[in-house]
Amino acid sequence: MSDIKEIIGKIYPEATFEEGENLLVNVPENKWYSLAKSLKEDKNLDFDVLSAVVGMDWKDSIGVIYYLTSTSHNWEVIAVKVVAENREDAYIHSVSDLWKVANFQEREVYDMFGIKFVNHPDMRRFFLRNDWVGHPLRKDYDANPELNPIRLEDEINEDDSRTFVEEDGKIVEKPVKVFNEDEYVVNIGPQHPSTHGVMRFRASLDGEIVKKVDVVSGYIHRGIEKLCEGLTYPQTLHFTDRMDYMSAHQNRHCLCMCIEKALGVEVPKRAQVIRTMMDELMRISSHLLSFGCTAMDLGATTAFFYGFRERELVLDIFEKTCGARMSMNYNVIGGVIADLHPDFVKDVKHLISIMPDRLKEYHKVFSGNLIAKNRLKGVGMLPKEDAINYAITGPSGRGSNWSCDCRKKHPYAVYNEVEFDEVLEDGCDSYSRYMVRMKEIEQSCRILEQLVDRIPEGDIRAQVPKIIKLPAGRWYQQVEASRGTFGVYIESTGEKNPFRVHFQSPCFNLVGVMNLTCSGYMIADLITIGAALDFVIPDIDR
């Protein structure tokens, strides 16, 4: 960290630094883009991954905190704080040409905070309607429902966008068209079974070949991050189960770890082992669902039922201990809410004993099927450099041969005490992403096998204050959820309510490559590409 601080200080003497969990760099807005370019391209720095873009309103100023990761420097993470010069008419230079993942990330910040990004190619709202009044995550937002009544009419001018560019020292707004008037555009979703939720894609076609995909999100946006600001820390936990509900344990684990880190709470070893096992059971459940849905999208209904057959065993394990099969609400600050059911060890051993044969059955009925191979192999290509540029982590990133497993790069819980392989495939296509998930089921079973007879006795949670107040400061925590790296950012002013909570969901990044992976393929391939990327809509519509 000291070397990075020294290098940045030499390039930009104006930068100031704040020590903490991660080095925080304060840089003037007019120096931000050139600093970002150095951070990305200077081999002594080489911050090749933009992990999170966190919009912030500090009441007296407004800006963005960027979390950057250098994969070549031991996955070191730094934060860069950029404050807009004018709060009421805020501009920050876009870095979407440096890190492609910033395209959708900056659109979200504009939508929620009203910060306009200079040189961004498509400055539209992402979640809210184009005619929405105000920006909800600003501290001075007027929530009067009369300003934004429930509208029954369609949005207008949805093909109109804009960009902000610098001309003669001034920032000028210019119109941009999403699609040209002569393009043939078809609508897919939001009420479509193969979009895996209320997601809408507008695809420009040349015959049956996809030319461009425009992602239209926000149909179930619930404003979770805004709601968190009015709740206590324990009250925020239940939201995480309801984002990517197939990563419920991992997401909640991440939020608990972020709060525990801020409090300085040491979680008992028994709870750490239980959390790890629940995370891996969740991963198996998720990958089985993905297998079944991918098969169903190709018309293989038998394989769909095979996947759900074993997934029921996992849900039975959850139900016995947690009392629920989907939204388990199991992790709490300091540990877990209840001890394991007496049948837990027996049920887990049964699951891991049958899975090898069941996986062979899946591969026989689907993975080796000629139709499945023809529809998935060589389709939806995502080269490794694009996976890194778009921050596509999880099985989809590892299907592009990118080693990005958070359990290996930043071990947490007891992952540093178990042996497992990071599964990588180099096909960079839909089939590779599918095969990574199938092989990760094997590795999850391997982790469970090592832990099932080693669950220590002891407390299941640490003592925490009845009223939890985090000290003033900021914290960022990541875990390996079922679909990739899930991140939680918390900023506290010392009160019982968080000043700001941001959830960096992997699915938000996954849907960001739909245009890239679908362009040049047939319209029928759009469905299989989406299935192989395996995004979950509530994880996007936070």
C-alpha positions in Angstrom: 0.0 0.0 0.0 2.9 2.4 0.8 4.4 1.8 -2.7 1.1 2.6 -4.4 0.7 5.7 -2.2 4.2 6.9 -3.2 3.6 6.3 -6.9 0.3 8.1 -7.0 1.8 11.0 -4.9 4.6 11.5 -7.5 2.1 11.5 -10.4 -0.5 13.7 -8.7 0.9 15.9 -5.8 -2.7 17.3 -5.4 -3.9 13.9 -4.2 -4.4 13.4 -0.5 -4.7 10.1 1.3 -6.7 8.5 4.1 -5.5 5.3 5.8 -8.0 2.7 6.7 -9.1 -0.7 5.7 -8.3 0.3 2.2 -6.2 3.2 1.1 -8.5 6.1 0.1 -7.2 8.6 -2.5 -8.8 12.0 -2.6 -8.4 13.6 -6.0 -9.8 16.8 -7.6 -12.4 16.1 -10.2 -10.4 17.9 -12.9 -7.6 15.4 -12.3 -9.7 12.3 -11.9 -9.7 11.1 -15.5 -6.0 11.4 -16.0 -5.4 9.6 -12.6 -7.8 6.9 -13.6 -5.9 6.4 -16.9 -2.7 6.0 -14.9 -4.2 3.7 -12.4 -5.4 1.5 -15.3 -2.4 1.6 -17.7 0.6 2.2 -15.5 2.2 -1.2 -14.9 3.4 -0.2 -11.5 -0.2 0.3 -10.5 -2.2 -1.9 -13.0 -5.7 -1.5 -11.4 -7.4 -3.6 -14.1 -10.7 -4.2 -12.3 -13.3 -1.6 -11.4 -14.9 -3.4 -8.5 -17.6 -0.9 -7.4 -18.9 2.6 -8.2 -20.5 4.1 -5.1 -22.5 7.3 -5.5 -22.4 9.5 -2.4 -24.2 12.5 -1.1 -22.4 14.0 1.9 -25.0 16.8 2.2 -22.5 19.6 1.7 -21.1 17.9 -1.4 -21.8 15.1 -3.8 -19.5 12.6 -5.6 -18.4 9.1 -6.2 -16.1 6.5 -4.5 -14.5 4.1 -6.9 -13.2 0.8 -5.6 -10.3 -0.6 -7.8 -8.6 -3.9 -7.7 -5.1 -4.8 -9.1 -5.1 -8.5 -10.0 -1.4 -8.4 -10.8 -0.5 -6.9 -7.4 -2.0 -9.6 -5.1 -5.6 -8.4 -5.7 -4.9 -5.2 -3.7 -7.9 -2.9 -3.4 -7.9 0.9 -3.2 -10.6 3.5 -3.1 -10.7 6.8 -5.0 -12.9 9.6 -3.8 -14.0 12.2 -6.4 -16.2 15.1 -5.4 -18.1 17.1 -8.0 -17.3 20.8 -8.1 -20.9 21.9 -8.1 -23.4 20.0 -5.9 -26.5 21.4 -7.7 -25.2 20.8 -11.2 -22.8 17.9 -10.7 -20.4 16.6 -13.3 -17.7 14.0 -13.1 -15.7 12.6 -16.0 -16.7 9.2 -17.1 -14.3 6.3 -17.0 -16.5 4.0 -19.1 -13.9 4.0 -21.9 -11.2 2.7 -19.5 -13.4 0.1 -17.6 -16.4 -1.0 -19.6 -18.2 -2.0 -16.5 -18.5 1.7 -15.6 -21.1 2.2 -18.4 -24.1 0.8 -16.4 -22.6 1.7 -13.1 -22.4 5.4 -13.9 -25.9 5.3 -15.3 -27.1 4.0 -12.0 -25.3 6.8 -10.2 -26.9 9.4 -12.5 -30.3 7.8 -12.0 -30.1 7.9 -8.2 -27.9 11.0 -7.5 -28.2 13.1 -10.7 -24.5 13.2 -11.3 -23.8 13.6 -15.0 -20.8 11.9 -16.4 -18.9 13.8 -19.0 -18.1 11.7 -22.2 -20.4 8.9 -21.2 -21.9 7.5 -24.4 -25.5 7.0 -23.1 -26.5 9.2 -20.2 -30.0 7.7 -19.5 -31.6 6.6 -16.3 -31.2 2.9 -15.7 -33.9 1.9 -13.2 -36.5 4.8 -13.1 -38.7 6.1 -15.8 -37.3 8.9 -18.0 -40.0 11.2 -16.7 -39.2 10.5 -13.0 -38.8 13.7 -10.9 -35.7 13.9 -8.7 -32.9 11.5 -7.8 -33.9 9.3 -4.8 -30.6 8.7 -3.1 -29.8 12.4 -2.6 -30.3 13.5 0.9 -32.5 16.4 -0.2 -34.8 14.2 -2.3 -38.5 15.2 -2.1 -40.4 11.9 -1.6 -43.8 13.5 -2.0 -45.8 11.0 -4.0 -47.6 13.7 -5.8 -44.4 14.5 -7.7 -44.2 11.0 -9.0 -47.7 9.5 -9.2 -48.3 6.0 -10.5 -48.3 6.4 -14.3 -50.2 4.1 -16.5 -49.0 5.5 -19.8 -45.9 4.3 -21.5 -42.6 6.1 -21.4 -42.0 8.5 -24.3 -38.9 9.1 -26.4 -37.2 5.9 -25.1 -34.9 5.9 -28.1 -33.6 9.3 -27.1 -30.5 9.6 -25.0 -27.8 12.2 -24.6 -24.1 12.6 -23.9 -22.2 15.5 -22.3 -18.9 16.6 -24.0 -16.4 19.4 -23.4 -16.2 22.1 -26.1 -14.2 25.3 -25.7 -13.9 24.7 -21.9 -17.7 24.3 -21.5 -19.8 21.1 -21.0 -22.3 20.8 -23.8 -25.2 18.3 -24.0 -25.7 16.5 -27.3 -28.5 14.1 -28.3 -27.8 10.5 -28.9 -30.1 7.8 -30.5 -30.3 4.4 -28.9 -31.6 2.9 -32.2 -31.8 4.6 -35.6 -35.2 5.0 -37.2 -34.5 2.4 -39.9 -33.5 -0.3 -37.5 -35.8 -3.3 -36.9 -36.3 -3.6 -33.1 -38.1 -6.4 -31.3 -39.1 -6.5 -27.7 -38.3 -9.4 -25.4 -39.8 -9.3 -22.0 -40.4 -8.2 -19.3 -43.2 -10.8 -19.1 -41.2 -13.7 -20.7 -40.3 -17.0 -19.0 -36.8 -17.1 -20.6 -35.7 -13.7 -19.4 -35.7 -15.4 -15.9 -37.7 -12.6 -14.4 -39.1 -9.2 -15.2 -36.2 -8.1 -17.4 -36.7 -6.4 -20.8 -34.4 -6.6 -23.8 -34.8 -4.5 -27.0 -32.9 -6.2 -29.8 -32.1 -4.7 -33.1 -32.1 -7.4 -35.8 -30.8 -7.9 -39.3 -33.0 -10.9 -40.3 -32.5 -13.2 -37.4 -29.1 -11.9 -36.4 -28.8 -9.6 -33.4 -27.1 -6.3 -34.1 -27.6 -4.6 -30.7 -29.3 -5.3 -27.3 -30.6 -2.5 -25.1 -31.2 -3.6 -21.5 -34.3 -2.0 -19.9 -34.3 -2.6 -16.2 -36.2 -1.4 -13.1 -39.5 -3.3 -13.3 -39.2 -4.5 -9.7 -36.8 -1.9 -8.3 -37.5 -1.7 -4.6 -35.1 1.1 -3.5 -33.3 -1.2 -0.9 -30.4 1.1 -0.5 -32.6 4.1 0.3 -34.7 2.0 2.7 -31.5 1.0 4.6 -30.8 4.6 5.5 -33.9 4.7 7.7 -33.3 1.3 9.4 -31.0 0.0 12.1 -28.2 -2.4 11.1 -30.1 -5.6 12.2 -33.1 -4.4 10.2 -31.1 -4.1 7.0 -30.1 -7.8 7.0 -33.3 -9.3 5.5 -32.9 -7.4 2.2 -29.9 -9.5 1.2 -31.9 -12.7 1.1 -34.3 -11.1 -1.3 -31.9 -9.8 -3.9 -30.2 -12.8 -5.5 -32.4 -15.3 -3.6 -30.1 -18.1 -4.9 -27.2 -16.4 -3.0 -29.3 -15.6 0.1 -26.8 -17.1 2.6 -23.7 -15.6 0.9 -25.2 -12.1 0.5 -26.3 -12.0 4.1 -23.0 -13.4 5.2 -21.3 -10.5 3.4 -23.4 -7.8 5.0 -22.9 -9.4 8.5 -19.1 -9.6 7.9 -19.0 -5.9 6.9 -20.8 -4.8 10.1 -18.8 -7.2 12.2 -15.5 -5.8 10.8 -16.6 -2.3 11.6 -17.6 -3.3 15.2 -14.5 -5.4 15.7 -16.6 -8.5 16.6 -14.9 -11.9 16.5 -17.4 -14.6 15.2 -17.2 -17.9 17.1 -15.5 -20.8 15.2 -18.7 -22.9 15.2 -20.6 -20.1 13.5 -17.8 -19.6 10.9 -17.9 -23.3 9.9 -21.7 -23.3 9.8 -21.7 -20.2 7.6 -19.2 -21.8 5.2 -21.2 -24.9 4.9 -24.5 -23.0 4.4 -22.7 -20.9 1.7 -21.7 -24.0 -0.2 -25.1 -25.7 0.1 -26.5 -22.4 -1.3 -24.0 -22.6 -4.2 -25.1 -26.2 -5.0 -28.8 -25.2 -4.9 -28.1 -22.3 -7.2 -26.1 -24.2 -9.7 -28.7 -27.0 -9.8 -31.3 -24.4 -10.6 -29.1 -22.9 -13.3 -28.6 -26.3 -14.8 -32.3 -27.0 -14.8 -33.3 -23.6 -16.3 -30.6 -23.7 -19.0 -31.9 -27.2 -20.0 -35.5 -25.9 -19.9 -34.6 -22.9 -22.1 -33.4 -25.5 -24.7 -36.5 -27.6 -24.3 -35.0 -30.3 -22.2 -37.7 -30.7 -19.6 -36.4 -34.1 -18.2 -33.1 -32.5 -17.2 -35.0 -29.6 -15.6 -36.7 -32.1 -13.3 -33.5 -33.9 -12.6 -31.9 -30.7 -11.3 -34.9 -29.8 -9.1 -34.9 -33.3 -7.7 -31.6 -32.9 -6.0 -32.2 -29.2 -5.2 -35.1 -30.3 -3.1 -32.7 -32.1 -0.8 -30.7 -28.9 -0.2 -33.9 -27.0 0.5 -35.0 -29.6 3.0 -31.7 -29.1 4.8 -32.3 -25.3 4.9 -35.9 -25.8 6.0 -35.0 -28.0 9.0 -32.4 -25.6 10.4 -33.7 -22.2 9.2 -37.4 -22.8 9.0 -37.6 -21.6 5.4 -36.6 -22.8 2.0 -35.9 -19.5 0.1 -35.5 -16.5 2.4 -33.7 -18.1 5.3 -32.8 -15.1 7.4 -30.1 -17.2 9.0 -27.0 -15.1 9.4 -27.1 -12.5 12.1 -24.5 -9.9 13.3 -22.1 -12.0 15.3 -22.9 -15.5 14.0 -26.1 -17.4 13.1 -29.6 -17.1 14.6 -30.1 -20.8 15.5 -28.1 -24.0 15.9 -28.1 -26.8 13.4 -30.9 -29.3 13.2 -30.1 -32.7 14.6 -30.4 -34.2 11.1 -28.0 -31.7 9.5 -24.9 -33.9 9.4 -26.8 -37.0 8.3 -28.6 -35.0 5.5 -25.4 -33.4 4.2 -23.6 -36.7 4.1 -26.5 -38.2 2.1 -26.4 -35.3 -0.3 -22.7 -35.5 -1.0 -22.8 -39.3 -1.3 -25.4 -39.2 -4.1 -24.2 -36.2 -6.1 -21.3 -37.8 -8.0 -23.7 -40.3 -9.6 -26.4 -37.6 -10.2 -23.8 -35.4 -11.9 -23.0 -38.2 -14.2 -26.7 -38.5 -15.0 -26.9 -34.8 -15.8 -23.9 -35.0 -18.1 -25.4 -38.1 -19.9 -28.8 -36.6 -20.4 -27.8 -33.0 -21.2 -24.1 -32.0 -21.2 -23.2 -34.5 -23.9 -26.4 -34.0 -25.9 -25.7 -32.9 -29.5 -28.4 -30.2 -29.5 -27.1 -28.7 -26.2 -23.6 -28.6 -27.5 -24.6 -27.0 -30.8 -26.6 -24.3 -29.0 -24.0 -23.5 -26.3 -20.5 -24.1 -27.8 -19.0 -21.2 -29.6 -22.0 -19.1 -28.7 -21.9 -15.9 -26.6 -18.2 -15.5 -26.7 -16.7 -13.5 -23.8 -12.8 -13.3 -24.1 -10.9 -13.1 -20.9 -9.9 -9.4 -21.4 -13.5 -8.5 -21.8 -14.5 -10.5 -18.7 -12.0 -8.5 -16.7 -13.0 -5.1 -18.3 -16.6 -5.7 -17.5 -15.8 -7.2 -14.0 -17.6 -10.5 -14.9 -16.7 -12.6 -11.9 -18.1 -16.0 -10.7 -18.7 -18.9 -13.0 -19.2 -16.6 -16.0 -15.8 -15.0 -15.5 -14.1 -18.3 -14.8 -15.7 -19.7 -17.9 -13.5 -17.1 -19.7 -10.4 -18.6 -17.9 -10.2 -15.6 -15.5 -9.0 -16.7 -12.0 -11.3 -14.5 -9.9 -12.6 -16.6 -7.0 -13.0 -14.4 -3.9 -12.7 -17.5 -1.7 -9.1 -17.8 -3.0 -8.2 -14.2 -3.5 -9.5 -12.8 -0.2 -10.3 -15.8 2.0 -12.9 -15.4 4.7 -14.8 -17.6 7.1 -12.9 -21.0 7.1 -12.1 -21.1 3.3 -8.4 -20.9 4.0 -8.7 -24.2 6.1 -10.2 -26.4 3.3 -8.9 -27.7 0.0 -10.8 -27.0 -3.2 -9.9 -26.2 -6.7 -10.9 -23.0 -8.5 -12.7 -24.3 -11.6 -11.5 -22.6 -14.9 -12.6 -23.2 -18.5 -11.0 -21.6 -21.5 -13.8 -21.9 -24.0 -15.1 -18.4 -23.2 -18.6 -19.4 -24.4 -22.0 -20.4 -23.0 -20.9 -24.0 -22.7 -17.8 -23.2 -20.7 -19.9 -21.1 -18.3 -22.3 -24.0 -17.9 -19.5 -26.5 -17.3 -17.9 -24.3 -14.6 -21.1 -24.5 -12.6 -21.4 -28.3 -13.0 -17.8 -28.7 -11.8 -18.2 -26.2 -9.0 -21.0 -28.5 -7.6 -18.2 -31.1 -7.2 -16.0 -28.7 -5.4 -18.7 -27.5 -3.1 -19.4 -31.2 -2.1 -15.6 -31.5 -1.5 -15.7 -28.6 0.9 -18.7 -29.9 2.7 -17.1 -33.4 3.0 -14.1 -31.8 4.8 -16.2 -29.8 7.2 -19.2 -32.1 8.0 -17.3 -34.1 10.6 -15.3 -31.1 11.9 -18.1 -28.8 13.1 -16.7 -27.6 16.4 -18.7 -27.2 19.6 -19.2 -23.8 21.1 -21.3 -20.7 20.7 -23.2 -20.0 17.5 -22.9 -16.2 17.9 -20.9 -13.5 19.7 -22.3 -11.0 22.1 -23.1 -7.7 20.3 -24.7 -4.5 21.7 -28.5 -4.4 21.7 -28.3 -1.1 19.9 -25.6 -1.3 17.2 -23.8 1.9 16.3 -20.8 1.6 13.9 -18.0 4.0 14.5 -17.7 6.8 11.9 -16.0 5.6 8.8 -16.4 3.5 5.7 -16.0 -0.3 5.1 -16.2 -2.5 2.0 -16.5 -6.3 2.1 -16.7 -8.9 -0.6 -17.7 -12.6 -0.8 -18.0 -15.2 -3.5 -21.7 -15.5 -4.1 -23.3 -18.0 -6.4 -23.0 -15.7 -9.5 -19.8 -13.9 -8.6 -18.3 -11.3 -6.3 -20.9 -9.7 -4.1 -19.8 -6.5 -2.4 -21.2 -4.4 0.5 -20.2 -0.8 1.1 -21.2 0.9 4.4 -20.5 4.5 5.4 -21.3 5.4 9.0 -21.5 8.7 10.9 -21.7 6.9 14.3 -25.5 6.7 14.4 -27.6 3.5 14.7 -28.7 4.0 11.1 -26.2 3.7 8.2 -25.5 6.9 6.4 -25.1 5.0 3.2 -25.3 1.3 2.2 -24.4 0.1 -1.3 -24.8 -3.4 -2.6 -22.5 -4.2 -5.5 -24.3 -7.2 -7.1 -22.6 -9.5 -9.7 -25.8 -9.8 -11.7 -25.7 -6.1 -12.5 -22.4 -6.6 -14.2 -23.6 -9.8 -15.9 -26.5 -8.1 -17.7 -24.0 -5.4 -18.8 -22.4 -7.8 -21.3 -25.7 -8.9 -23.0 -25.1 -6.6 -25.9 -21.4 -7.7 -26.2 -22.2 -11.5 -26.0 -25.3 -11.5 -28.1 -24.3 -9.2 -31.0 -23.6 -11.2 -34.2 -25.6 -14.3 -33.0 -29.2 -15.3 -33.8 -32.2 -14.1 -31.8 -32.7 -17.6 -30.5 -29.2 -17.6 -29.1 -30.1 -14.5 -26.9 -32.1 -16.8 -24.7 -29.4 -19.4 -24.2 -26.7 -16.7 -23.7 -28.8 -15.1 -20.9 -29.4 -18.6 -19.3 -25.6 -19.3 -19.3 -24.8 -15.9 -17.8 -27.4 -16.9 -15.2 -28.4 -13.4 -13.9 -31.1 -13.0 -11.3 -33.3 -10.0 -11.8 -33.9 -8.9 -8.1 -30.1 -8.8 -7.7 -30.0 -6.1 -10.5 -33.2 -4.3 -9.5 -32.1 -3.4 -6.0 
